[in-house]
Structures are given as structure tokens and as C-alpha cells.
Amino acid sequence: MSFAEEQRELLLIAFQGSGESSDVGARLLQRLAAGVSSRRRELDATNQRDPHFDPDVLAQAIVGMWAQVLVWWAEDPTRATRDDVIRTMTHLQLFGSRGERIDLGAPSEKNAFNTPKTPDGDAPQ
């Protein structure tokens, strides 16, 4: 998100441009996806594998989702606040669109979203 804020024009050129710039964007996405897939395979090797996810398909989905949202946001940053983008994408990635619902709270000034509270109402340490 910080990169998208600081390098908005570069992001738009790389992912919306034509010719060489779109080739750079495509290669960047391929490298990012390869890294995500590799890390997922490392988890698989430690028996932390979720059988629902193929590492390569998951990597393409995650990278594609983030790239699309960041380009969409960079085109017009008034569409959503930085905190709304981070909170939504984090929740989606962690829990899915119909997954477990947790209250991430309103954005704080210190971080993108508040730490969820324990049943006692205290923030975990």
C-alpha cells in the first residue's frame, strides 16, 4: 500500500501501460506469484498444508487480487481510505469473504487496524 501511495504514477504505467511497460508489470506479477507459491510450498513441507489450496493457484489469486485493488485505488485514491483497503484486504485474505467474522475495530492512528479484543475485552499482548 505504501508503494502504491508513493509511486502511484509508476504503478499505473506498469500495470495499465502498453508495450514494454505492460511487459514489466507482467514479469513483476510473475515474480511475486512465484515467491508466494514458494513460501506456500515451504508450509506444505512442514505439514501445515490446507488441502483446499494449490500453491500455484493460490499465489496467482493473491497476487492478482492485490494488484487489481492497488491499481483500482491508484486510479482514484478517494475511492477508499488507505486503512479501508488494508483492513478489507487483510480480512479477506485471512478469513475469506464468508469466513469467520471478527471485529477488527476501527482504524487506529498507530496501525492499519486495531488488534482484536480477547473475550475479556483486553487486547492480546
FENNOR-V164194 format. One record per residue. RES is the residue in one small letter. SS is DSSP state (2 for helix, 1 for strand, 0 for the rest). OMEGA is omega in whole degrees, -180 to 180 (* if undefined). Layout:
((RES | SS | OMEGA) (RES | SS | OMEGA))
This chain:
((m | 0 | 179) (s | 2 | 178) (f | 2 | -180) (a | 2 | 178) (e | 2 | -174) (e | 2 | -175) (q | 0 | -175) (r | 2 | -178) (e | 2 | 179) (l | 2 | 178) (l | 2 | -180) (l | 2 | 178) (i | 2 | -176) (a | 2 | -174) (f | 2 | 177) (q | 2 | -178) (g | 0 | 178) (s | 0 | 177) (g | 0 | -175) (e | 2 | -178) (s | 2 | 178) (s | 2 | 176) (d | 2 | 177) (v | 2 | 178) (g | 2 | 180) (a | 2 | 179) (r | 2 | 178) (l | 2 | 179) (l | 2 | 178) (q | 2 | 180) (r | 2 | 178) (l | 2 | 180) (a | 2 | 178) (a | 2 | 178) (g | 2 | 178) (v | 2 | 180) (s | 2 | 180) (s | 2 | 179) (r | 2 | 178) (r | 2 | 178) (r | 2 | 176) (e | 2 | 176) (l | 2 | 179) (d | 2 | -178) (a | 2 | 179) (t | 0 | 179) (n | 0 | 175) (q | 0 | -174) (r | 0 | 171) (d | 0 | -175) (p | 0 | 179) (h | 0 | -173) (f | 0 | 168) (d | 0 | -175) (p | 2 | -178) (d | 2 | 179) (v | 2 | 179) (l | 2 | 180) (a | 2 | 179) (q | 2 | -179) (a | 2 | -179) (i | 2 | -178) (v | 2 | 180) (g | 2 | -180) (m | 2 | -180) (w | 2 | -179) (a | 2 | -179) (q | 2 | -179) (v | 2 | -180) (l | 2 | 177) (v | 2 | 178) (w | 2 | -179) (w | 2 | -178) (a | 2 | 177) (e | 2 | -179) (d | 0 | -177) (p | 2 | 177) (t | 2 | -180) (r | 2 | -180) (a | 0 | 177) (t | 0 | 176) (r | 2 | -179) (d | 2 | 178) (d | 2 | 178) (v | 2 | -178) (i | 2 | -178) (r | 2 | -179) (t | 2 | -178) (m | 2 | 179) (t | 2 | 180) (h | 2 | 179) (l | 2 | -178) (q | 2 | -179) (l | 2 | -171) (f | 2 | -177) (g | 0 | -177) (s | 0 | 179) (r | 0 | -177) (g | 0 | 180) (e | 0 | 179) (r | 0 | 173) (i | 0 | 180) (d | 0 | 177) (l | 0 | 178) (g | 0 | 177) (a | 0 | 179) (p | 0 | 176) (s | 0 | 178) (e | 0 | -176) (k | 0 | -177) (n | 0 | -174) (a | 0 | 177) (f | 0 | -178) (n | 0 | 175) (t | 0 | 179) (p | 0 | -180) (k | 1 | 173) (t | 0 | 177) (p | 0 | 178) (d | 0 | 179) (g | 0 | 179) (d | 0 | 175) (a | 1 | 177) (p | 0 | -180) (q | 0 | *))
